[in-house]
Amino acid sequence: MGYDLHIVREGGIDLDVWLAVVAADPDLTHEPSQGSGFASWRGLSTVPEPWLDWSDGEVFTKNPDEPLIRKMAELAARLGARVEGDDGEVYRSDGTVAAAAVATPRERPGLLSRIVEYFRRPAPTNTPFRIGDRVRCPVRGEGVVVSVDPAAEHGLGRVTVRFSDGRVHQRSLAASGLDPL
């Protein structure tokens, strides 16, 4: 578990807008294999492989150092947005927390917005499982795939299986250990 920082703005940030900012920034590289809004940063950072990712109308990263926070503040200015921590604190352009300005915890996009965004995602390609497929796990036995999300876990994907004993388990799509029946 880490501490996330988010670039947020009223009404959210559209994926297309975020990708345009990434494309215009020579220090950012879009890496769609890691997720539709994932970008790596080539700036000077103590964080190994610093990254930013888009999800549910905001851009986030985990455990950023001060240079990455400053980069987030620069990007937020371009987007007409602000940088907030998990606890609602607002960051200045120099990467420090604004003295007395603690924002109220931000609201997640509503259910309808999340549903619309889900259907705007590109269709998964080359997934080994589809919903309804019967599979066998060497430990749990037989089950049925109930969901597949190839974009989860920064592109590693996630498969959810309901086993014959009624239990539901999520596994990494990249290394599920499941065999199709």
N, CA and C of each residue as an Amber inpcrd file, in Angstrom:
protein
   543
   0.8530000  -1.1770000   0.0000000   0.0000000   0.0000000   0.0000000
   0.8940000   1.2330000   0.0000000   0.5260000   2.2300000  -0.7380000
   1.3150000   3.4450000  -0.8100000   0.4350000   4.6550000  -0.6530000
   1.0520000   5.8080000  -0.7410000   0.3210000   7.0590000  -0.6510000
   0.2180000   7.6430000  -2.0460000  -1.0040000   7.8700000  -2.5020000
  -1.2390000   8.3640000  -3.8460000  -1.3510000   9.8820000  -3.8580000
  -0.8840000  10.4830000  -4.9270000  -1.1640000  11.8750000  -5.2360000
  -1.9540000  11.8810000  -6.5350000  -2.8840000  12.8340000  -6.6400000
  -3.8220000  12.8810000  -7.7610000  -3.8230000  14.2610000  -8.3960000
  -3.9250000  14.3030000  -9.7110000  -4.2100000  15.5440000 -10.4250000
  -5.7040000  15.5130000 -10.6910000  -6.4170000  16.4790000 -10.1070000
  -7.8830000  16.4850000 -10.1930000  -8.3720000  17.8440000 -10.6640000
  -9.5230000  17.8170000 -11.3060000 -10.1740000  19.0780000 -11.6660000
 -11.6800000  18.8550000 -11.6710000 -12.3940000  19.9310000 -11.4580000
 -13.8540000  19.8890000 -11.4570000 -14.3320000  19.3290000 -12.7830000
 -15.2050000  18.3490000 -12.7460000 -15.7250000  17.7290000 -13.9640000
 -14.8500000  16.6130000 -14.5010000 -13.6670000  16.4200000 -13.9100000
 -12.7880000  15.3310000 -14.3270000 -11.9140000  15.6940000 -15.5120000
 -10.9660000  14.8360000 -15.7850000 -10.0400000  14.9990000 -16.9070000
 -10.3360000  13.8670000 -17.8950000 -10.6910000  14.2290000 -19.1140000
 -10.9610000  13.2100000 -20.1310000  -9.6590000  12.5150000 -20.5270000
  -9.7630000  11.2470000 -20.8230000  -8.5870000  10.4760000 -21.2440000
  -7.9330000  11.1180000 -22.4640000  -8.7250000  11.5630000 -23.4330000
  -8.1700000  12.1780000 -24.6420000  -7.3700000  13.4330000 -24.3090000
  -7.8540000  14.2180000 -23.3480000  -7.1520000  15.4330000 -22.9310000
  -5.8220000  15.0520000 -22.2820000  -5.8450000  14.0530000 -21.3890000
  -4.6180000  13.5980000 -20.7370000  -3.6060000  13.0930000 -21.7700000
  -4.0570000  12.3050000 -22.7230000  -3.1410000  11.7630000 -23.7290000
  -2.5490000  12.8650000 -24.6030000  -3.3080000  13.9370000 -24.8500000
  -2.7840000  15.0750000 -25.6170000  -1.6750000  15.7750000 -24.8290000
  -1.8490000  15.9130000 -23.5140000  -0.8170000  16.5160000 -22.6700000
   0.4340000  15.6350000 -22.6740000   0.2520000  14.3280000 -22.5640000
   1.3850000  13.3880000 -22.5870000   2.1350000  13.4940000 -23.9140000
   1.3940000  13.5170000 -25.0130000   2.0180000  13.5790000 -26.3380000
   2.8050000  14.8760000 -26.5370000   2.3540000  15.9640000 -25.9050000
   3.0050000  17.2630000 -26.0730000   4.2020000  17.4470000 -25.1410000
   4.4140000  16.5410000 -24.2040000   5.4870000  16.6830000 -23.2240000
   6.6400000  15.7360000 -23.5760000   7.8170000  16.2710000 -23.9010000
   8.9240000  15.3980000 -24.3070000   9.4570000  14.5100000 -23.1780000
   9.1390000  14.8280000 -21.9200000   9.6030000  14.0150000 -20.7950000
   8.6440000  12.8880000 -20.4270000   7.4940000  12.8170000 -21.0920000
   6.5080000  11.7710000 -20.8170000   6.4070000  10.8270000 -22.0070000
   6.2570000   9.5440000 -21.7090000   6.0960000   8.5350000 -22.7550000
   4.8310000   7.7390000 -22.4780000   3.9010000   7.7650000 -23.4120000
   2.6770000   6.9840000 -23.2850000   3.0190000   5.5080000 -23.4450000
   2.5590000   4.6850000 -22.5020000   2.8270000   3.2540000 -22.5520000
   1.5030000   2.5020000 -22.4640000   0.7690000   2.3970000 -23.5900000
  -0.5480000   1.7620000 -23.5660000  -0.5160000   0.3060000 -23.1340000
   0.6360000  -0.3530000 -23.2280000   0.7140000  -1.7420000 -22.7710000
   0.5480000  -1.8310000 -21.2560000   0.7790000  -0.7190000 -20.5520000
   0.6250000  -0.6840000 -19.0990000  -0.7690000  -0.2000000 -18.6800000
  -1.5330000   0.3300000 -19.6020000  -2.8690000   0.8560000 -19.3350000
  -3.1460000   1.9860000 -20.3000000  -4.4140000   2.2420000 -20.5760000
  -4.7660000   3.2100000 -21.6180000  -4.2620000   4.6180000 -21.3340000
  -4.1030000   4.9990000 -20.0660000  -3.6460000   6.3440000 -19.7330000
  -2.3120000   6.3710000 -19.0210000  -1.5370000   5.3070000 -19.1150000
  -0.2770000   5.1800000 -18.3850000   0.8490000   5.8980000 -19.1240000
   1.6540000   6.6570000 -18.3590000   2.8060000   7.3460000 -18.9340000
   3.9920000   7.2540000 -17.9770000   5.1680000   7.0330000 -18.5300000
   6.3820000   7.0600000 -17.7130000   7.0090000   8.4420000 -17.8630000
   7.7680000   8.8480000 -16.8290000   8.4000000  10.1650000 -16.8100000
   9.9030000   9.9940000 -16.8200000  10.5890000  10.7300000 -17.6820000
  12.0440000  10.6410000 -17.8000000  12.7690000  11.7100000 -16.9990000
  12.1010000  12.3610000 -16.0750000  12.7440000  13.4090000 -15.2860000
  13.6470000  12.8400000 -14.2060000  14.4020000  13.7230000 -13.5610000
  15.2800000  13.3090000 -12.4690000  14.4350000  13.0060000 -11.2410000
  14.5050000  11.7830000 -10.7960000  13.6780000  11.3430000  -9.6790000
  14.4190000  10.2680000  -8.9050000  14.1600000  10.2050000  -7.6000000
  14.7190000   9.1190000  -6.7920000  13.8210000   7.8940000  -6.8610000
  12.6400000   8.0750000  -7.4350000  11.7010000   6.9630000  -7.6010000
  12.1530000   6.1280000  -8.7950000  12.3290000   4.8090000  -8.6060000
  12.6790000   3.9980000  -9.7730000  11.4910000   3.9440000 -10.7320000
  11.7370000   4.2240000 -11.9830000  10.7050000   4.1940000 -13.0140000
   9.4690000   5.0170000 -12.6420000   9.6070000   6.3420000 -12.4870000
   8.4530000   7.1780000 -12.1210000   7.3740000   7.1400000 -13.2040000
   6.1070000   7.1190000 -12.7780000   5.0010000   6.9830000 -13.7080000
   3.8080000   7.8080000 -13.2430000   2.8960000   8.0270000 -14.1830000
   1.6010000   8.6660000 -13.9430000   0.5710000   7.8370000 -14.6940000
  -0.6100000   7.6990000 -14.1090000  -1.6440000   6.9060000 -14.7610000
  -2.9730000   7.6270000 -14.6500000  -3.8020000   7.4760000 -15.6490000
  -5.1370000   8.0800000 -15.6830000  -6.1670000   7.0210000 -15.3020000
  -7.1300000   7.4170000 -14.4430000  -8.2320000   6.5260000 -14.0820000
  -9.3870000   7.3530000 -13.5530000 -10.5790000   7.0220000 -13.9780000
 -11.7970000   7.6800000 -13.4750000 -11.7080000   9.2030000 -13.4700000
 -11.1450000   9.7790000 -14.5290000 -11.1460000  11.2310000 -14.6690000
 -10.0610000  11.9580000 -13.9010000  -9.0740000  11.2320000 -13.3790000
  -7.9600000  11.8870000 -12.7020000  -6.6680000  11.1500000 -13.0060000
  -5.5500000  11.8390000 -12.7720000  -4.2280000  11.2680000 -13.0150000
  -3.5900000  11.0470000 -11.6440000  -2.9260000   9.9100000 -11.4580000
  -2.3610000   9.6120000 -10.1410000  -1.0190000   8.9130000 -10.2590000
  -0.3210000   8.8670000  -9.1280000   0.8960000   8.0770000  -8.9820000
   1.0130000   7.6700000  -7.5190000   1.8850000   6.7170000  -7.2380000
   2.1010000   6.2530000  -5.8650000   3.4640000   6.7080000  -5.3600000
   3.4920000   7.1550000  -4.1140000   4.7260000   7.4950000  -3.4000000
   5.6940000   8.3610000  -4.2120000   5.2300000   9.5130000  -4.7300000
   6.1300000  10.3460000  -5.5370000   7.1530000  11.0740000  -4.6620000
   8.3140000  11.3720000  -5.2500000   9.2860000  12.2170000  -4.5740000
   9.0080000  13.6710000  -4.9770000   9.7920000  14.6120000  -4.4270000
   9.5380000  16.0240000  -4.6820000   9.6170000  16.4080000  -6.1600000
  10.6090000  15.9170000  -6.9280000  10.6190000  16.2710000  -8.3570000
   9.3660000  15.7820000  -9.1080000   8.8890000  14.6060000  -8.7750000
   7.6820000  14.1110000  -9.4450000   6.4540000  14.9160000  -9.0100000
   6.4170000  15.3440000  -7.7520000   5.3050000  16.2020000  -7.2980000
   5.3290000  17.5210000  -8.0580000   6.5290000  18.0950000  -8.2480000
   6.6250000  19.3450000  -9.0220000   6.1700000  19.1310000 -10.4660000
   6.5230000  17.9760000 -11.0490000   6.0770000  17.6710000 -12.4160000
   4.5580000  17.5600000 -12.4510000   3.9790000  16.9270000 -11.4280000
   2.5160000  16.8150000 -11.3670000   1.8790000  18.1970000 -11.2740000
   2.4930000  19.1020000 -10.4890000   1.9590000  20.4650000 -10.3610000
   2.0400000  21.1980000 -11.7080000   3.1300000  20.9880000 -12.4480000
   3.2770000  21.5870000 -13.7790000   2.1800000  21.0710000 -14.7150000
   1.9530000  19.7560000 -14.6950000   0.9110000  19.1660000 -15.5370000
  -0.4790000  19.6440000 -15.1170000  -0.6890000  19.7560000 -13.8130000
  -1.9810000  20.2350000 -13.3040000  -2.2520000  21.6540000 -13.8030000
  -1.2310000  22.4990000 -13.8300000  -1.4070000  23.8660000 -14.3300000
  -1.8290000  23.8480000 -15.7980000  -1.2280000  22.9740000 -16.5900000
  -1.6110000  22.8560000 -18.0100000  -3.0570000  22.3940000 -18.1690000
  -3.5130000  21.5740000 -17.2260000  -4.8610000  21.0030000 -17.3010000
  -5.9090000  21.8530000 -16.5750000  -5.4950000  22.9450000 -15.9650000
  -6.4340000  23.7440000 -15.1690000  -6.9240000  22.9560000 -13.9620000
  -6.0110000  22.2120000 -13.3480000  -6.3630000  21.3050000 -12.2600000
  -5.4760000  21.6010000 -11.0550000  -5.5220000  20.7360000 -10.0500000
  -4.6920000  20.8640000  -8.8580000  -4.1690000  19.4820000  -8.4590000
  -3.1430000  19.4640000  -7.6180000  -2.5790000  18.2180000  -7.1080000
  -3.0450000  18.0460000  -5.6650000  -3.6220000  16.8810000  -5.3900000
  -4.1190000  16.5640000  -4.0470000  -3.5620000  15.2240000  -3.5960000
  -3.3730000  15.1000000  -2.2770000  -2.9870000  13.8290000  -1.6900000
  -4.2210000  13.0400000  -1.3010000  -4.0160000  11.8100000  -0.8670000
  -5.1260000  10.9450000  -0.4470000  -5.9570000  11.5570000   0.6760000
  -5.3270000  12.3860000   1.5080000  -6.0450000  12.9970000   2.6290000
  -6.6360000  14.3470000   2.2810000  -6.6020000  14.7380000   0.9980000
  -7.2210000  15.9780000   0.5560000  -6.3100000  17.1840000   0.5970000
  -5.0340000  17.0310000   1.0230000  -4.1270000  18.1760000   1.0620000
  -3.7940000  18.6100000  -0.3670000  -3.6420000  19.9290000  -0.5340000
  -3.3760000  20.5050000  -1.8500000  -1.8990000  20.8870000  -1.9250000
  -1.2590000  20.5960000  -3.0580000   0.1620000  20.8800000  -3.2450000
   0.3620000  22.1050000  -4.1120000   1.3840000  22.9140000  -3.7700000
   1.7600000  24.0850000  -4.5530000   2.6310000  23.6550000  -5.7400000
   2.9410000  24.6210000  -6.6100000   3.7510000  24.3320000  -7.7840000
   5.1860000  23.9340000  -7.4320000   5.6680000  24.3130000  -6.2310000
   7.0240000  23.9320000  -5.8280000   7.0740000  22.5560000  -5.1590000
   5.9440000  21.8800000  -5.0840000   5.9020000  20.5360000  -4.5190000
   5.6270000  20.4690000  -3.0310000   5.4020000  21.6200000  -2.4020000
   5.1200000  21.6220000  -0.9680000   3.6200000  21.7020000  -0.7360000
   3.2080000  21.2930000   0.4600000   1.7860000  21.3380000   0.8150000
   1.4240000  22.7780000   1.1480000   0.3000000  23.2440000   0.6090000
  -0.1860000  24.5890000   0.9080000  -0.4570000  24.6840000   2.4060000
   0.0170000  25.7400000   3.0590000   0.0160000  25.8850000   4.5170000
  -1.3060000  25.5360000   5.1700000  -2.3190000  26.3550000   4.9910000
  -3.5750000  26.1140000   5.6990000  -4.6700000  25.6170000   4.7820000
  -4.3290000  25.3610000   3.5500000  -5.3570000  24.9750000   2.5800000
  -5.4730000  23.4630000   2.5060000  -6.3650000  22.9240000   3.2980000
  -6.6550000  21.5010000   3.2150000  -8.0220000  21.3630000   2.5790000
  -8.0610000  20.7300000   1.4590000  -9.3110000  20.5820000   0.7180000
 -10.1770000  19.5190000   1.3670000 -11.4510000  19.5850000   1.0820000
 -12.3210000  18.5020000   1.5140000 -12.0040000  17.3040000   0.6510000
 -12.1090000  16.1070000   1.1920000 -11.8060000  14.9290000   0.3710000
 -12.5960000  14.9640000  -0.9310000 -11.9260000  14.6840000  -2.0250000
 -12.5710000  14.7840000  -3.3260000 -13.5780000  13.6640000  -3.5210000
 -14.5430000  13.9800000  -4.3090000 -15.5840000  12.9980000  -4.5830000
 -15.1820000  12.1640000  -5.7880000 -15.4690000  10.8740000  -5.7070000
 -15.2670000  10.0120000  -6.8640000 -16.3500000  10.3140000  -7.8780000
 -16.0640000  10.0900000  -9.1390000 -17.1130000  10.2550000 -10.1450000
 -18.3030000   9.3530000  -9.8010000 -19.4860000   9.7840000 -10.1610000
 -20.6870000   9.0190000  -9.8630000 -20.7460000   7.7080000 -10.6330000
 -21.6810000   6.8630000 -10.2390000 -21.8220000   5.5490000 -10.8540000
 -22.0430000   5.6600000 -12.3600000 -22.9190000   6.5530000 -12.7790000
 -23.1950000   6.6990000 -14.2110000 -21.9300000   7.0950000 -14.9720000
 -21.1450000   8.0210000 -14.4210000 -19.9000000   8.4320000 -15.0790000
 -18.9330000   7.2700000 -15.2000000 -18.8380000   6.4480000 -14.1560000
 -17.9320000   5.3060000 -14.2020000 -18.4050000   4.2660000 -15.2180000
 -19.7200000   4.0720000 -15.3300000 -20.2600000   3.1250000 -16.3070000
 -19.9820000   3.6190000 -17.7220000 -20.2180000   4.8930000 -17.9690000
 -19.9560000   5.4650000 -19.2870000 -18.4750000   5.3180000 -19.6240000
 -17.5920000   5.6140000 -18.6680000 -16.1550000   5.5060000 -18.9160000
 -15.7540000   4.0630000 -19.1920000 -16.3680000   3.1250000 -18.4930000
 -16.0680000   1.7110000 -18.7120000 -16.3380000   1.3200000 -20.1690000
 -17.4660000   1.7810000 -20.7160000 -17.8150000   1.4140000 -22.0870000
 -17.0470000   2.2200000 -23.1350000 -16.3760000   3.3010000 -22.7290000
 -15.5480000   4.0670000 -23.6510000 -14.1600000   3.4620000 -23.7980000
 -13.7930000   2.5400000 -22.9120000 -12.4810000   1.9010000 -22.9960000
 -12.4020000   1.0630000 -24.2620000 -11.1990000   0.9350000 -24.8010000
 -11.0660000   0.0750000 -25.9760000 -11.3540000  -1.3820000 -25.6180000
 -11.8770000  -2.1110000 -26.5750000 -12.1930000  -3.5210000 -26.3290000
 -10.9160000  -4.3050000 -26.0770000 -10.9490000  -5.2440000 -25.1270000
  -9.7530000  -6.0380000 -24.8570000  -9.3670000  -6.8810000 -26.0680000
  -8.0690000  -7.0730000 -26.2290000  -7.5860000  -7.9030000 -27.3210000
  -6.7030000  -9.0070000 -26.7660000  -6.7550000 -10.1590000 -27.3910000
  -5.9060000 -11.2840000 -27.0360000  -5.9760000 -11.6780000 -25.5630000
  -7.1560000 -11.6970000 -24.9900000  -7.2770000 -12.1850000 -23.6190000
  -7.4870000 -13.6920000 -23.6750000  -6.8330000 -14.4440000 -22.7900000
  -6.9460000 -15.8960000 -22.8610000  -8.3010000 -16.4160000 -22.3900000
  -9.0610000 -15.6010000 -21.6690000 -10.3410000 -16.0420000 -21.1270000
 -11.4370000 -15.0580000 -21.5000000 -12.6420000 -15.5920000 -21.5860000
 -13.8400000 -14.7630000 -21.7900000 -14.8360000 -15.1000000 -20.6970000
 -15.7220000 -14.1810000 -20.4100000 -16.7540000 -14.4170000 -19.4060000
 -17.5620000 -15.6520000 -19.8180000 -17.7540000 -16.5470000 -18.8680000
 -18.4960000 -17.7760000 -19.1250000 -17.6160000 -18.9790000 -19.4240000
 -16.3240000 -18.7570000 -19.6940000 -15.4180000 -19.8790000 -19.9450000
 -15.2770000 -20.7460000 -18.7010000 -15.2360000 -22.0440000 -18.9040000
 -14.9700000 -22.9710000 -17.8010000 -13.4690000 -23.1630000 -17.7100000
 -12.9430000 -23.1170000 -16.4800000 -11.5100000 -23.2300000 -16.2620000
 -11.2310000 -24.1860000 -15.1050000  -9.9810000 -24.6300000 -15.0400000
  -9.5670000 -25.4970000 -13.9360000  -8.3510000 -24.8680000 -13.2680000
  -8.3990000 -24.8400000 -11.9350000  -7.2860000 -24.3740000 -11.1190000
  -6.7070000 -25.5940000 -10.4110000  -5.3820000 -25.7410000 -10.3570000
  -4.8150000 -26.9170000  -9.7080000  -5.1380000 -27.0100000  -8.2170000
  -5.4660000 -25.8870000  -7.5860000  -5.7590000 -25.8800000  -6.1450000
  -7.2550000 -25.9140000  -5.8640000  -8.0420000 -25.0880000  -6.5520000
  -9.4640000 -24.9230000  -6.2450000 -10.3940000 -25.7890000  -7.0760000
  -9.9060000 -26.3750000  -8.1570000 -10.7660000 -27.1950000  -8.9980000
 -11.3580000 -26.3970000 -10.1410000 -12.5830000 -26.7890000 -10.5460000
 -13.2160000 -26.1590000 -11.7060000 -14.0080000 -24.9310000 -11.3000000
 -14.1200000 -24.0090000 -12.2690000 -14.8770000 -22.7950000 -12.0370000
 -15.2750000 -22.1550000 -13.3460000 -15.9480000 -21.0060000 -13.2310000
 -16.4250000 -20.2620000 -14.3960000 -15.8950000 -18.8340000 -14.2980000
 -15.3810000 -18.3020000 -15.3990000 -14.8990000 -16.9310000 -15.4460000
 -16.1010000 -15.9960000 -15.3690000 -16.0860000 -15.0760000 -14.3870000
 -17.2020000 -14.1400000 -14.2410000 -16.8320000 -12.7240000 -14.6710000
 -15.5280000 -12.4070000 -14.7310000 -15.1220000 -11.1180000 -15.2860000
 -13.6620000 -11.1700000 -15.7060000 -13.3390000 -10.3490000 -16.7130000
 -11.9810000 -10.2290000 -17.2150000 -11.7130000  -8.7470000 -17.4270000
 -10.6270000  -8.2290000 -16.8390000 -10.2530000  -6.8310000 -17.0230000
  -8.7790000  -6.7740000 -17.4170000  -8.4840000  -6.7540000 -18.7360000
  -7.0870000  -6.7800000 -19.1760000  -6.3210000  -5.5070000 -18.8400000
  -7.0010000  -4.4070000 -18.5390000  -6.3130000  -3.1540000 -18.2310000
  -5.9930000  -3.0140000 -16.7440000  -6.5240000  -3.8760000 -15.8990000
  -6.2970000  -3.7680000 -14.4540000  -4.8330000  -4.0100000 -14.1200000
  -4.4450000  -3.5830000 -12.9600000  -3.0820000  -3.8170000 -12.4630000
  -2.0340000  -3.3250000 -13.4580000  -2.2560000  -2.1200000 -13.9900000
  -1.3280000  -1.4740000 -14.9200000  -0.9930000  -2.3500000 -16.1160000
  -2.0260000  -3.0040000 -16.6480000  -1.8590000  -3.7850000 -17.8630000
  -1.5920000  -5.2650000 -17.6590000  -1.3750000  -5.6990000 -16.4170000
  -1.1900000  -7.1320000 -16.1810000  -2.5140000  -7.8740000 -16.2760000
  -3.6070000  -7.1680000 -16.0220000  -4.9310000  -7.7450000 -16.1410000
  -5.3860000  -8.4910000 -14.9000000  -6.6890000  -8.7280000 -14.8540000
  -7.2800000  -9.4500000 -13.7290000  -8.4020000 -10.3290000 -14.2620000
  -8.4910000 -11.5640000 -13.7600000  -9.5770000 -12.4800000 -14.1040000
 -10.2500000 -12.8860000 -12.7950000 -11.5640000 -12.8840000 -12.7920000
 -12.3350000 -13.2880000 -11.6160000 -13.0600000 -14.5820000 -11.9470000
 -12.9320000 -15.5770000 -11.0490000 -13.4950000 -16.9040000 -11.2770000
 -14.3700000 -17.2960000 -10.0920000 -15.5620000 -17.8350000 -10.3970000
 -16.4260000 -18.4210000  -9.3630000 -16.2270000 -19.9300000  -9.4480000
 -15.6940000 -20.4930000  -8.3370000 -15.3990000 -21.9200000  -8.3130000
 -16.6170000 -22.7190000  -7.8810000 -16.5670000 -24.0380000  -8.0950000
 -17.7140000 -24.9070000  -7.8390000 -18.1270000 -24.9030000  -6.3670000
 -17.2200000 -24.5190000  -5.4510000 -17.6000000 -24.4460000  -4.0360000
 -18.2860000 -23.1210000  -3.6960000 -18.4850000 -22.2510000  -4.7100000
 -19.1810000 -20.9800000  -4.5120000 -18.2580000 -19.8020000  -4.2340000
 -17.0110000 -20.0570000  -3.9770000 -16.0720000 -18.9720000  -3.6900000
 -15.6730000 -18.2610000  -4.9790000 -15.4450000 -16.9500000  -4.8340000
 -15.0330000 -16.1240000  -5.9640000 -13.6180000 -15.6250000  -5.6770000
 -12.7170000 -15.8020000  -6.6310000 -11.3240000 -15.3810000  -6.4690000
 -10.8760000 -14.5780000  -7.6710000 -10.0630000 -13.5460000  -7.3930000
  -9.4450000 -12.7580000  -8.4560000  -7.9970000 -13.1680000  -8.5840000
  -7.5290000 -13.2230000  -9.8260000  -6.1510000 -13.6050000 -10.0960000
  -5.5810000 -12.6760000 -11.1510000  -4.2870000 -12.5620000 -11.1570000
  -3.6110000 -11.8100000 -12.2150000  -3.8430000 -12.5240000 -13.5350000
  -4.2420000 -11.7830000 -14.5430000  -4.4630000 -12.3720000 -15.8600000
  -3.1400000 -12.8390000 -16.4670000  -2.0610000 -12.1290000 -16.1440000
  -0.7620000 -12.4580000 -16.7140000  -0.2120000 -13.7820000 -16.1900000
  -0.6120000 -14.1860000 -14.9760000  -0.1000000 -15.4240000 -14.3850000
  -1.1940000 -16.0680000 -13.5400000  -2.2880000 -16.4330000 -14.1810000
  -3.4550000 -16.9190000 -13.4410000  -3.3120000 -18.3600000 -12.9800000
  -2.5520000 -19.1730000 -13.6930000  -2.4370000 -20.5810000 -13.3570000
  -3.6900000 -21.3920000 -13.7110000  -4.5810000 -20.7880000 -14.4870000
  -5.8330000 -21.4340000 -14.8730000  -5.6840000 -22.1080000 -16.2260000
  -6.3220000 -23.2670000 -16.3590000  -6.3370000 -23.9880000 -17.6290000
  -7.7620000 -23.9970000 -18.1740000  -7.9570000 -23.6360000 -19.4550000
  -9.3000000 -23.7040000 -20.0400000  -9.7570000 -25.1450000 -20.1420000
 -11.0460000 -25.3660000 -19.9870000 -11.6230000 -26.7090000 -20.1290000
 -12.2660000 -26.8500000 -21.4940000
